[in-house]
């Protein structure tokens, strides 16, 4: 299958569905990523791009796309939908992962709503969570225990961001591991990633 993960900023995808992407890659599926901005409000954009490229190598991403948007300036309009659709035409994804709708960051909210329109013909679309997600009620879980360490390595590749959690002495790596443990408990495994489905086909 072709798997496409879409994030507003570098490291969004790694936190939200890095474990799932690692498992898909290990099972021979093609993994692609679209990052709409280089996250310049959180650091040097060239450094953040290089960090995302390093993480993408760990994730065995076949192609990494950047959308060319400015951080905090991703607006919900026709152009954003078209930007996503152009990548869909190239990748022809069977599965999409994208930021969740309810989030305190406007870029995440606008991306999620644009993706709902752009992905209207894609059978499987799952929303992932991040540290700024709100009111997230997952209905899909993926066991990531076997790839958790690799997921954390992907997050460590974003070295300029690791300590930027706005919580003293708490790194994004620790946040991600705690989240995986919490979602694992909900899903009755040790570590999991959790998703809310826009559409999910179960083929029998």
C-alpha positions as CSV (number, residue, x, y, z in Angstrom):
1,X,0.0,0.0,0.0
2,X,0.9,3.7,-0.3
3,X,0.8,5.4,3.1
4,X,0.7,9.2,3.3
5,X,1.1,11.2,6.5
6,X,0.4,14.9,6.4
7,X,1.5,17.3,9.1
8,X,1.5,21.1,9.5
9,X,5.0,21.3,11.0
10,X,8.2,19.2,11.2
11,X,7.8,16.6,14.0
12,X,4.0,16.6,14.0
13,X,3.9,13.3,12.2
14,X,6.7,11.7,14.2
15,X,4.8,12.3,17.4
16,X,1.3,11.5,16.1
17,X,1.9,8.4,13.9
18,X,5.6,7.7,13.8
19,X,5.1,4.2,15.2
20,X,2.5,3.3,12.7
21,X,4.7,4.5,9.8
22,X,7.6,2.4,11.1
23,X,5.4,-0.7,11.2
24,X,4.1,0.0,7.7
25,X,7.6,0.4,6.4
26,X,8.8,-2.8,8.1
27,X,6.0,-4.7,6.4
28,X,7.0,-3.5,2.9
29,X,4.5,-0.7,2.3
30,X,5.5,2.7,0.8
31,X,5.6,5.6,3.2
32,X,5.3,9.2,2.1
33,X,5.2,12.5,4.1
34,X,3.8,16.0,3.4
35,X,4.9,18.7,5.7
36,X,3.2,22.0,5.0
37,X,5.6,24.4,6.7
38,X,9.2,24.3,8.0
39,X,8.2,25.5,11.4
40,X,10.2,28.7,11.4
41,X,8.3,30.1,14.4
42,X,9.9,27.3,16.5
43,X,13.4,27.7,15.1
44,X,15.6,28.0,12.1
45,X,13.6,26.6,9.1
46,X,16.7,25.2,7.4
47,X,17.7,23.3,10.6
48,X,14.1,22.1,11.0
49,X,14.0,20.9,7.5
50,X,17.2,18.9,7.9
51,X,15.9,17.4,11.1
52,X,12.8,16.3,9.4
53,X,14.8,14.8,6.6
54,X,17.0,12.9,9.1
55,X,13.8,11.6,10.8
56,X,12.3,10.6,7.4
57,X,15.4,8.4,6.7
58,X,14.8,6.6,10.0
59,X,11.2,6.2,9.0
60,X,12.2,4.8,5.5
61,X,10.1,7.5,3.8
62,X,10.2,7.1,0.0
63,X,9.6,10.8,-0.6
64,X,9.2,13.8,1.7
65,X,7.2,16.7,0.3
66,X,7.2,20.3,1.7
67,X,4.1,22.5,1.1
68,X,5.8,25.9,1.2
69,X,3.6,27.5,3.8
70,X,4.7,29.8,6.6
71,X,4.4,28.5,10.1
72,X,1.2,29.9,11.8
73,X,0.0,31.1,8.4
74,X,-1.7,28.0,7.1
75,X,-5.1,29.2,6.1
76,X,-8.2,27.2,5.3
77,X,-8.9,28.0,1.6
78,X,-9.1,26.5,-1.8
79,X,-5.3,26.8,-2.3
80,X,-4.6,24.6,0.7
81,X,-7.0,21.9,-0.5
82,X,-5.3,22.0,-4.0
83,X,-1.8,21.8,-2.4
84,X,-2.9,18.5,-0.7
85,X,-4.6,17.2,-3.7
86,X,-1.5,17.6,-5.9
87,X,0.4,15.3,-3.5
88,X,-2.5,12.9,-3.5
89,X,-2.3,12.7,-7.3
90,X,1.4,11.8,-7.1
91,X,1.2,9.3,-4.2
92,X,-2.2,7.8,-4.8
93,X,-2.5,6.8,-1.1
94,X,-4.4,3.9,0.3
95,X,-4.1,5.3,3.8
96,X,-3.8,8.9,5.1
97,X,-2.8,10.1,8.6
98,X,-3.3,13.8,9.4
99,X,-3.5,16.3,12.3
100,X,-6.7,16.2,14.3
101,X,-9.5,18.9,14.0
102,X,-9.7,20.1,17.5
103,X,-6.4,21.7,18.4
104,X,-5.1,24.9,20.0
105,X,-2.8,25.5,17.1
106,X,-4.6,27.1,14.1
107,X,-2.3,25.4,11.6
108,X,-3.4,22.0,12.8
109,X,-7.1,22.9,12.7
110,X,-6.9,24.4,9.2
111,X,-4.9,21.5,7.8
112,X,-7.4,18.9,9.3
113,X,-10.4,20.7,7.7
114,X,-8.7,21.1,4.3
115,X,-7.7,17.4,4.4
116,X,-11.3,16.4,4.9
117,X,-12.1,17.9,1.5
118,X,-8.9,16.9,-0.2
119,X,-9.1,13.3,0.9
120,X,-12.8,12.8,0.1
121,X,-12.0,10.0,-2.4
122,X,-9.5,8.2,-0.1
123,X,-11.0,5.2,1.6
124,X,-8.9,5.3,4.8
125,X,-8.3,8.5,6.7
126,X,-7.2,8.7,10.3
127,X,-6.6,11.7,12.5
128,X,-3.6,11.6,14.9
129,X,-3.0,13.6,18.1
130,X,-0.3,15.9,19.2
131,X,0.7,17.7,22.4
132,X,-1.8,20.6,21.5
133,X,-4.7,18.3,20.6
134,X,-8.0,18.8,22.5
135,X,-11.0,16.5,23.2
136,X,-9.5,13.5,21.4
137,X,-11.6,10.4,21.6
138,X,-9.8,7.6,19.7
139,X,-11.5,4.6,18.1
140,X,-8.5,3.0,16.4
141,X,-5.3,1.8,18.2
142,X,-2.0,0.5,16.8
143,X,0.3,-1.5,19.1
144,X,3.8,0.2,18.8
145,X,5.7,-1.6,21.5
146,X,8.1,-3.2,19.0
147,X,8.9,0.1,17.3
148,X,8.7,2.5,20.3
149,X,12.4,3.0,20.6
150,X,12.7,3.8,16.9
151,X,9.9,6.3,17.2
152,X,11.7,8.0,20.1
153,X,14.8,8.1,18.0
154,X,12.8,9.9,15.2
155,X,11.7,12.5,17.7
156,X,15.3,12.9,18.9
157,X,16.3,13.7,15.4
158,X,14.4,16.9,15.9
159,X,17.1,18.0,18.2
160,X,16.2,21.7,18.2
161,X,12.7,20.9,19.4
162,X,13.2,18.2,22.0
163,X,13.1,20.5,25.0
164,X,10.4,22.9,23.7
165,X,7.4,21.5,25.5
166,X,6.6,24.6,27.7
167,X,6.9,22.2,30.7
168,X,10.0,22.6,32.8
169,X,12.4,19.6,32.6
170,X,10.1,17.6,30.4
171,X,11.2,16.6,26.8
172,X,9.0,15.8,23.9
173,X,10.5,12.3,24.0
174,X,9.2,11.8,27.5
175,X,5.8,13.2,26.5
176,X,5.6,10.8,23.6
177,X,6.5,7.8,25.7
178,X,3.9,8.8,28.3
179,X,1.2,9.3,25.7
180,X,2.1,5.9,24.1
181,X,1.8,4.2,27.5
182,X,-1.6,5.9,28.2
183,X,-3.0,5.0,24.9
184,X,-1.7,1.5,25.3
185,X,-3.5,1.1,28.5
186,X,-6.7,2.2,26.8
187,X,-6.1,-0.3,24.0
188,X,-5.1,-3.1,26.4
189,X,-1.5,-3.2,25.3
190,X,1.7,-1.7,26.7
191,X,2.3,1.0,24.2
192,X,0.1,2.3,21.4
193,X,-0.7,5.1,19.1
194,X,-4.4,6.2,19.0
195,X,-6.4,7.6,16.1
196,X,-9.8,8.9,15.3
197,X,-11.2,7.7,12.0
198,X,-12.7,10.0,9.4
199,X,-13.2,6.8,7.3
200,X,-11.9,3.3,7.8
201,X,-12.6,0.4,5.5
202,X,-12.4,-3.1,6.7
203,X,-12.1,-5.4,3.7
204,X,-13.4,-8.9,4.3
